[in-house]
Amino acid sequence: MLLRSAANTRRRTASDGGAADIAVSCRVRLARNLRCVRFPDWADEKERCRVFDLLSPWLMKEAGLFHATIAAVGSLDEITRAMLCERHLISREMAERGPGAGVVVGADERLAVMINEEDHLRIQAIMPGMELARAWASANAMDLRLEEQFEFAFHNRLGYLTACPSNVGTGMRASVMVHLLGLRLSNDLDAVLRALERLRLTVRGVNGEGSEAAGHMFQISNQETLGSDETALMDNLLDVVGDVVHQERNARLRLQRDSPAVLLDCVARALAIIQSARIMETEEALDYLSALRLGVSMGLVRRLTIAHVDALALHVQPGHLQRRMGVALEPARRDVMRANLMREMLRPVVLRGMKETI
Amino acid sequence: MKCELCKQKEAAAAIKQVVDGEERELFVCPTCAQRAAGPMVTSLVEMLLGAAMDVQLPEFDTVVCPGCGLPRAEFRKRGRVGCATCYETFAREITPMLRDMHSGDHHVGKVPAREQLNRTRAELEAALKKSIRSQRYEDAAVLRDRIRQLEAGAAKAPPGEKHAAS
């Protein structure tokens, strides 16, 4: 089964203090299309299935993915689809698409190949922290294996051809996920985000539908794909993200020095609510977990690690929560279950220096 | 696709306009197309009858991609192409789109090994022709050998069996 989820969470987000408290994980995604076949969006279901049947057996057997698992979106129940979305293994758009769309993923979930997303192939490699070079190496190796076997749509001047012209050229989107609660608390977040847009980088909230990121997790990625090579694009991204991480670190230290009450209140309030609430929506849960994450990183919380927070941030989301309960639940019922889960999992957590109550 | 002039309404017509000294085709909404066409001399009677309002706008919606059958109107609606050939078919629209999206206009970076092989061979063949024309036969012999080597290398490792060349 694909979703031995609890065990995998740790491997995917493997972050225990250190540098990963701000730069959570990074990702390289390569968009590739087959020559002479209509792109998924414009193809009909029969064509999409043909592409899926062509690519998936090879990916399962020959692509060198360790203990590869395949998830054909068409044959999955809704909860599993939601889980795959929450783990960023398939996109929302893909989750709604029926037969012909799917993902082949290695056991550690660090390397995955989506079939018939916006493009025929989307190779995705995830690594912890800012190890983009490793993510690139992994995605590139898969790309090299694939191109020996299949001929890609490639144009002499425009490079790799993709369904959306915004991906043309390298077809590469490199991104780093960062946790920016310190900048939010010091009211500097908007200025930083605006500066990033000017540098032609894309910033988007990782969770939640709106522009405001639930849990203060942002994904920063290269906007352009044509005119610079992969290394230059990644170097530029790492340069800027390095700077953002530095600013976030400074914001946290400034908070600790100048307004420790604000910082402590944010963390203590989140913990108190988590430990008493009986109803909790996803976005609310993610926001409180974000505060705890900051608390762990600043040494304000005991008996909790960042890896635990990240795992819980995944397990409170609707798909994971319903899988855990083993049944499909109405949103209102989910909110109760979520509050219960949070209370249960975080019961032993205490603020540092406070009298322990258990 | 949004109107390239007002950037608000949907584009529905193509007009020619001089931008930065070069004539460019712009895709614009009907209002902007009329405005660009300039004030029209119409008689009062025509205006009252509404006949003058019926301006013929140049159409650009009839093209269909020969590669995948995607009509131009559909491409404009989606902003996504249907196949690789669309990049040639809809080059008129895609070129300005790319100009807005990217700072470069040609691919720099990774090239599929197969493509790289073709490029190298084309370069060698061009050099070979040149050296024969200028009667540098020694150079030509070297180049011919390299082309043969390249072909032998490609034949020895057919797709699917060769291993990742870095």
Interface residues (C-beta under 8 A of the other chain):
Chain A: N33 R35 C36 V37 R38 F39 D41 W42 A43 E118 N140 A141 D143 L144 R145 E147 E148 Q149 E151 F152 A153 F154 H155 N156 R157 L158 G159 Y160 L161 A163 C164 P165 S166 V168 G169 T170 M172 R200 Q223 E224 T225 L226 G227 S228 D229 E230 A232
Chain B: G67 C68 L70 R78 G79 R80 V81 G82 C83 A84 Y87 I94 M97 L98 M101 H102 S103 G104 D105 H106 H107 V108 G109 K110 V111 P112 A113 R114 E115 P159 G160 E161 K162 A164 A165 S166
